[in-house]
Amino acid sequence: MAAAGGALNAGRALAWTLLSAVLLSACSVGPDYVRPEPPLPAEWDASAPGVGGGPADLGAWWQTLGDSELDSLITRALAGNLDLHQAVARVDEARALYHVAAAAQFPQVDSNADVTHERFSENGLLPGDSEPLTDYNVGLSASWEVDVFGRVRRSVESATDTVQATQEQQRDVLVSVCAEVALAYVNIRTLQKRLQVNYANLDSQGHIVQLTRVRFEGGIASGLDVAQAESVYAETRTGIPALERALGEQLNALSVLLGETPGSLKEELYPPGAIPAPPAEIGAGLPVELVRQRPDIRTAERQLASPIRREMAPGRIL
């Protein structure tokens, strides 16, 4: 009877120990991280011309320009840009490290097995049984660290913050790529338009030079008039190579952004097209909403949270 009572008391003590461990594991050392909320105005004056008070739609802002060629170029850039591929690989790496940190919350199981096969030599000094002997060994062990002080939990939270920061870095690269593609495309269309105007001016100025020379030969115009007409014509002609060189540079830059060979877009973007025009009214929304959509700020906040959570874990020197 005494033995039964002792076993009962031992069972109760073990149950209380396990319950205490579970309750303590629900607690973490240090205060919880709180995302900072900077004081920003609740509303602002959006009375500037062309600026509306509605929310800003930044998900696919380039589509508001209404240019199908630009939409196609950005789609290809998102699929072929090498910087974006690197950003995606960094996200995969951060997720793998998160799974490593999260695995510490669960029991660790270790197993091993081996087989030994031996037989005595028939030519030995002490010949034994010539039949071979086979020995099988199988081992299984399990361990689990009870997260009493929340060290593992804080490590998982830190790894989560790192994954989120890496995802925001990927979005930051995506925003930059889209902006660079759109800027290069607008510059290309602008340079093409300027070249068209310069070629038209050069043609008309060439006619003026010929007409002025005829007038000079007829005694109606002076030599100064001829020199001025030729000077204007020469100035327009010398400006064309600079524009053609700038156009080639922008075409090559756009090809690199798309992950393609430089010069591959020369035929695709010819003949010249219209310069994309913004919509008549752009929704701006509140400044606080615009700030919350910026990937660089969201990345900085997640990078701030990750080391703070690690410093909260026990065993670290603050």
Secondary structure, DSSP 8 states (H G I E B T S, - for coil): -HHHHHHHHHHHHHHHHHHHHHHHHT--SS-----------S-----STTEESS----TTGGGGG--HHHHHHHHHHHHH-HHHHHHHHHHHHHHHHHHHHHGGGS-EEEEEEEEEEE---TTSSS----S-EEEEEEEEEEE----SSSHHHHHHHHHHHHHHHHHHHHHHHHHHHHHHHHHHHHHHHHHHHHHHHHHHHHHHHHHHHHHHHHHHHTTSS-HHHHHHHHHHHHHHHHHHHHHHHHHHHHHHHHHHHTTS-TTTTTTTT-S--------S-EE---HHHHHHT-HHHHHHHHHHHHHHHHHHSTT---
